[in-house]
Amino acid sequence: MERRIIGRGLLAGALAGVLAFLYARVFIEPVISRAIDYESGRADAHAAMTGMGGHDMELFTRDVQSWAGMGFGVMAFSVAMAGLFALSFTMLYPRTSGLSARMTSVLLAAGAFVTVYLVPFLKYPANPPSIGEADTIKERTGLYLLMMGLSVALSLGAVWLGRRLSPKLGTWGATLSAIGGYVAAVGVVMWVLPAIDETPQPMVEKSGMIMYPGFPADDLYQFRLYALGTQIVIWATIGLVFGTLVSRLLEDQRRQPLSA
């Protein structure tokens, strides 16, 4: 039974990956192209000012990056997340009461979206590729993964707290208390972790003359908005499609172990 559930999760993840890739191709790819053009122009301007450097040769062409590269990355992420999602569902569903498989799937997807992506995104929002200091990429990646890991750990702690408080406060009161505890704990974590802002500023000569502008604010806003939209497409598709696929399989066996 678990294999059949996880298989449906992988199928939902594959469909989510296809839809997210199409969304990204339409909305994100033009912004990425403008960001790469900006960085190339900035490198040329820096080379003209200092007499050193210039933009590097691309290992892969833009067509390869925007089709095969983006497609593989989005698909791999979607399928991997869907596999973990289905595994989490098998552990959570027998412990829920009064919720259908569809509703459990939708709520789990919403929770995963918030804890895995939205909360880390609020602290460390995405930048277009090539924008940012190459020397700090390991630090930035490490901080983002740390924020993600802490968000997931705190969400699990909130679930545990809600279950402990439920007999005393009732389901509604326990749920609100757990959510409040999670929000407060996440706020503390965001306050403690260092901020990162590496959006390129205008390139200025010693005389004060601007030799190259800073990265366009509109492009940065659009990239972050569309990146958020891509994740919404992924998690909404996983939650809705997976819930549909497993509902008939599980509704008649709700109180039976999923490994049966």
N, C-alpha and C positions, 0 to 999 in steps of 0.2 A: 504493500500500500504506500509506504513512504517513497519508494522509487517512482510510483505513478504520480504522486503529488509533486515531487521534485521535477519530474519530466514535464509536467504541465507548467511548472514555474519557469523552466528553461525555455519552453515554447513562448510563454508570455514575455519573457525577457528578449527573445529574438525579435518578436513583433515590435516591442518597445524600442529596440535598437534601430530597426528599419524606420519607424516613424520619427524617432529623434534625429537620425541621420538626415532624413529629408528636410526636417525643420531646420537643422543646423546649416545644411547646404543653402537653403533659401535666405536665412536671416543672418547667420553668424559668418559665413564664408566671405561675404563682401566686406565686413568690418575687419576680418583678419587680413584680407588683401591690402586694405588701406593701412593697417598697422604695420605690415611688412614694408610697404612702400615708404611709410614715414621713417621707420628705423633705418632703411637703406639710405634715404636722403640725409638723415642725421649723421650716419657714419661718413658719408661723403663730405658733409659740411665740416665735421670734426677733422677729417683728413686734410681738407683745404686749409683749416686754421692752424693745424699743428705740423702738417707735412708728414704725418704718420698714419698708417692704418688705412681703413676703407672697409666696405662691407665684404664679408667672406663669400666664397662660392657656395651655392646650395648643393648639398649632397643629393637631394631629390628635387625634381621639378615641382612647380606649384600644382600642376595637374595631379601628380602622384600624391602630393600632400593633401590636397583638398578632396580627393576622391578615395583612394585606397587608404591613406593614412587616417583621415577623419572617420571613414566608414569602419575600419577595423577597430579604432579606439572606442568609438561609441558603442559598437556591437559587443566588444569584449566587456566593457563596463556594464552594459545593460544585462547581459547574460549572467555575469558573475553576481551582480546584485540580486537578480531574480532567483538564482540558485540559493543564495543565503536567505532571501526572503521566504522561499518555499520551505526551507529547513526551519526557519523561525516559526512559520505558520504551523508546522506539524507539532511543535512544542507548545504553542500558545492555544491553538483551537480547542483541545480537550479541556483546557482550564477556564474557558469562557462560559458564561451562562447567559442564555437569552439572546445570543447573537447568532445570526446565520453565518454560513461560510462566506457569503458575499460581503456582508457587513464587516466581518472580522478581517477579510482581505483588504477592504478599502481603508479601514481604520489603521491597520498595520502599515499599509503603504504610506498613509499620511504621516504616521509617526516616524517611519523610516526617512521620509523626505525631510522632515523637520530636523531630526537628530543627526542624520548622516550628511546632509548637504546645507540646509538653510542656516542652521546655527553657525557652523564653521564659515559659511559664506558671509554672514553678517560681520564676523571679526576679520576675516581675510578674504575680501571679495576678489573675484577672478580678474586677471589682466589679460589682454590679448597676447598671443605668442609673440616673442621677441621684444616685448615691452617689459623693462625691469633690468636690474643689474644681474649679469650672468654669475658674478662672484658670490651672490647671496642666494642662489637658487636652492642649495641644500638647506640653508637655514629656513627659507620660506616654506619649502616643502615639509620640513620637519615640524615647524610650528603649526602648519595647517593640519597635518596628520595628528598631532598632539591634540589640537582643538577638537578634531573629529572623534578621536578616541575618548576624550573626556566627556564629550557630549553624549556619546552612546552609553558610556558607563553611568553617567548621571541619570540618563533616561531609564536604565535598568533599575537604578536605585529608586527612582520615582515610582516605578511599577511596584517594587517591593514595598515601599512606604504606603502606597495606596491600598494594597492588600492588607497590610497590618492595621491600617486605620479604618478599614471598611466596617468591621463589627461595631466600632464605637461611633463613627460619624455617618454611617450609611454610604451607599455607593457614590452619590453626588458629592457629599462633603469630602469624602476621601479622595475622589478624583480631583476636585478643586485644590485640595491641600497638596496633593502630589505634584500637580502642575505648577502650583505656586512655589513649591520647594525646588523644582527643577529650574524654573526661570530665575529664582534667586541665586542658586548655585552657579548657573551658567553666567549670570551677570558678574559674579565674583571672579570666575575664571577669565572672562573677557577683560576684566579690569587688571588682573595680575599679568596676563600674557602681554608681551611687548607688541606694539603696533608696528605695521610695515606700510610705508608709503613710498613706492619707487616709481611713481608715474613721472615720466621725463618732463622736466621743466625747460623753459626756453634756454637755448645756448647763447650765452652772452660774452662778448669780447670784454677786454679790460677797460675799454672806453665806455662800456655800458650799452653798446649797440647790440641789438638782438640779431644774431647770425642765423638762427634757426628756431622756429616756434616750438612751444611745448606740445605735448601730445593733445590732440583735440578732445575737449571734454565731451562733446557729443558722441564721438566714437567710443570713448570709455564707457559712457552711460549705456549706449546701445549694446555693447558687447556684454556687459554685466546683466542687463535686462534679458537679452536673448539666451545667455548662458543659464540664467535662472529658468527661463521658459523651457529650455531643453530638458532640464531635470524634472520639471513639472510634467512634461510629456512622458518621460520615462516612468516615473513613479505612478502617474495616473493610469497609464496603460497597463503596467504590471498589476496594480491593484484591481482594476476592473476586469481585465482579461483573465487573470489567474482566478479571481473570485467566480467568474462565470464557468471556467473550466472545471473547477473542483467542486462546485456546489452540488451537482447531481451525484458526484462520487461520494460525497461525505454526509449529505443531509440525513441519509438513512442510517448512518453509522456514528452519529454525533457522540454518543456516550461510549463508544467502543474504542479501545486503543488503536491508534493509527497504524501501528505495526502489525495489526491482525490481518 
